[in-house]
Amino acid sequence: MIARRVIFEGRVQGVGFRFSVKEIAHGYDVAGWVRNLPDGRVQLEAQGDESEIEDFLQAIEDSHLRAHIRRKVITPIEPVDGLKGFQIRA
């Protein structure tokens, strides 16, 4: 099990970014969340098997969201015990 924090920069707020990420997550065995940051970026944290995380992040990159992403920073983080599902956080 691995976990990743991803910070997306670009025109990622006000375009349905979080909802789309949540929909994409339904196709993968990942747990975590996505939220808007006050500075206009979007933060995602996800955990699961390495291949599922890689495929999930690639699916985001391959989706229509690609047009809104100017930059993304991926950071390894520690998995959280008991995290289930994928949700949008305020």
N, C-alpha and C positions, 0 to 999 in steps of 0.2 A: 504494500500500500504506500502510495506517495501522495503528496499534496503540493499544490502550486497556487501562488498568488499572481494574478495577472492584472496589470494596470493598463487600461486602454486609453489612448489619447486621440483626439480628433473631434469630429462632430458626432459624439457618441451619446449625447443627452438630447431628449426631445424628438428622437427618431424611432422609438420602440426598441432600442438596443437591448435593454434588460429583458423585456418580454421575449424577444427573439432568442436570446441566449438561453432563457429558461426552456423554451420550446425545443431548442437543439439538444439541451441536456437530457430531455426525455428519451432520446434515442441511445443513451449511453449509461453504463453502470457507474455513475459518478454521484457524489454527494457534495453539497456546498451551497453557495449563494452568490448573488450579484447585487451591487448597489451603486447608486450615483454618489460621487464625491462632491463636496462643496465647490471645488475648483474647476468643475466641468469634465473631469475624467470619470471613468467607470472602473470599479474594483470588482474582481471576480476571485473567489477562492473555491477550489475544487479538489476533491481527493477521490482516490480509487486506484485500481491497478494501473501501472504505468502505461500500458497500451491503450486503455480506455481514456486516460487523461490526454495522452498525445492525440488520439483520434478525435476527441471532443474539441480540443483546442484547434485542431486542423479544420474541423467542420465549421467552426466559427469563422476562421480565416477564409474558407471556401464559400461561405454563404454571401448573401447580399450585404451583410454587415461590413464586408471588406472595403466597400466604398467609403465608409464612415471612419475607418481606423487609419490614423496617420502614423501612430507608433504604438507598440505594446512592449511592456517590460514584464518578463516572467521571472519569478523568484521562487525557489524551493522553500517550503515551510513545513512545519511538523503537522502530521495528520491529527485530527481531533477525534477522540474516542466517542462513539455513539452518534456521530453526525449521520443523519439520514435525510434523503430527499434533496431536492434542489429548489431554492426559493429566491424570491426577490426580497431584499431587505431595504428598509427605509433609510 
